[in-house]
């Protein structure tokens, strides 16, 4: 259960950073590489979250 919370927290944090970057375009202009990194982080955490949630639900149902 703790792992699920960590995964959700990472995804929420990366989404928050993406929203901030979209709403404040000057950040993108200042550091495009950082913005690309945020996109990759959000995509990877989204995939990881999908697997994590599926596994956690299966474990909880098993118990």
C-alpha positions in Angstrom: 0.0 0.0 0.0 2.9 2.3 0.8 4.4 1.7 -2.7 1.0 2.7 -4.2 1.0 6.0 -2.4 4.6 6.7 -3.4 3.7 6.0 -7.1 0.6 8.2 -7.0 2.6 11.0 -5.3 5.3 10.9 -8.0 2.7 11.1 -10.7 0.8 13.9 -9.0 4.0 15.8 -8.6 5.1 15.4 -12.2 1.6 16.4 -13.4 1.8 19.5 -11.2 5.1 20.5 -12.6 3.8 20.0 -16.2 0.8 22.2 -15.5 3.1 24.9 -14.0 5.3 24.7 -17.1 2.3 25.1 -19.4 0.8 28.0 -17.4 4.2 29.8 -17.2 5.7 29.5 -20.7 8.7 31.6 -19.7 9.9 28.6 -17.8 9.9 26.5 -21.0 11.8 29.3 -22.9 14.4 29.4 -20.1 15.0 25.7 -20.0 13.5 23.6 -22.7 15.6 20.5 -21.7 14.0 20.6 -18.2 10.5 20.7 -19.8 11.3 17.7 -22.0 12.6 15.9 -18.9 9.3 16.7 -17.1 7.3 15.3 -20.0 9.3 12.1 -20.0 8.9 11.9 -16.2 5.2 12.3 -16.4 4.9 9.6 -19.2 7.1 7.2 -17.3 5.4 7.7 -14.0 2.0 7.3 -15.8 3.1 3.9 -17.2 4.6 2.9 -13.8 1.4 4.1 -12.1 -0.7 2.0 -14.4 1.2 -1.2 -13.5 1.5 -0.2 -9.8 -2.3 0.3 -9.4 -3.1 -2.9 -11.3 -0.7 -4.9 -9.1 -1.9 -3.3 -5.9 -5.5 -3.9 -6.7 -4.7 -7.6 -7.4 -2.8 -7.9 -4.1 -5.6 -6.3 -2.1 -8.2 -8.5 -3.8 -6.1 -11.5 -3.0 -6.1 -10.6 0.7 
